[in-house]
Amino acid sequence: MLDRMLTLLLLVVAMSFTLASASLADDWVAVKLRGQVLQLVGGDWAKLQRGDVVPDDRVIRTLGNGRVDLKRDAEVISLGGNTQIQIKDRTGKRFTTVKQHFGTVEIEAEVRNVQHFAVETPFLAAVVKGTHFIVKSGKSEASVKVTRGQVEVSDVRSGAHVLVPAGQRITVTAAGEIAVTGRGAGSAQIVGPDGQVISSPAAGVNATVGVAGTNAGVGVGTSGVTVGVSTPVGVGVGAEVGGGGASVGVDVGGTNVGVSVGGGSGVSVNVGGAGVSLGLGGLL
């Protein structure tokens, strides 16, 4: 009888340890921590300590010198300095959402067959099946840099989305502007909420550079190539090469000089409003 009771007691203790371990494995734990890291408890900020379990929806904030790694199984959420987040796990289905108020968050997500991890900022949302990526969120824009795998990034306002592979970065501004940079960015396609492509390499590639008040721009589109330069002293130069010919324009202090060469129709020169044209027909 005593042996049976001892056996039953040992079974109860073993089950308790098993349940406790399973519960802990389902929670996010602060495994690495340095500097000042805070958690919002009952309306007051309290220090987060190494080994603390982060309850669902708890607000976590790092100060300028604060860093923390939150780990669950093989997945890690790393917070940089001046960052604030909340972690929400969907009940009944293992889907984790990191609500990033501001700052820098680095994600190491397990590779799975279904999308199970998301990061939401005021400007974009990133959803993954498994990858490594870094999200930065500021006052006027947010960005996602992918270092492994693929991340589907959506503009929160418009619903437009882009599949971003490793080696690329996507930035979404408060005005809804979307820019993809990095290796192979020219093949990126922005898809609208209705599934239609709204921007792709076929629509053109544009780049602008500004240095000390001088701006240079290059556009490559279906109609040809355009180049433009403007300076702060009233000098502007523009050139366009397309399927129908070529044109060059210069603006100096309000005086315009233009030269255009048509596709076999002739040459025209314009200086300050006065025009001269010469038709060479098929000789050009």
Secondary structure, DSSP 4 states (H G I P E B T S, - for coil): -HHHHHHHHHHHHHHHHHHHHHHHHTSEEEEEEES-EEEEETTEEEE--TT-EE-TT-EEEE-TT-EEEEEETTEEEEE-SSEEEEEEE-TTS--EEEEEEEEEEEEE----SS--EEEE-SSEEEEESS-EEEEEE-SSEEEEEEEESEEEEEETTT--EEEEETTEEEEEETT--EEEEETTGGG--EE-TTS-EEE-GGG-EEEEEEETTEEEEEEEETTEEEEEEE-TTSEEEEEEEETTEEEEEEEETTEEEEEEEESSS-EEEEETTEEEEE--GGG-
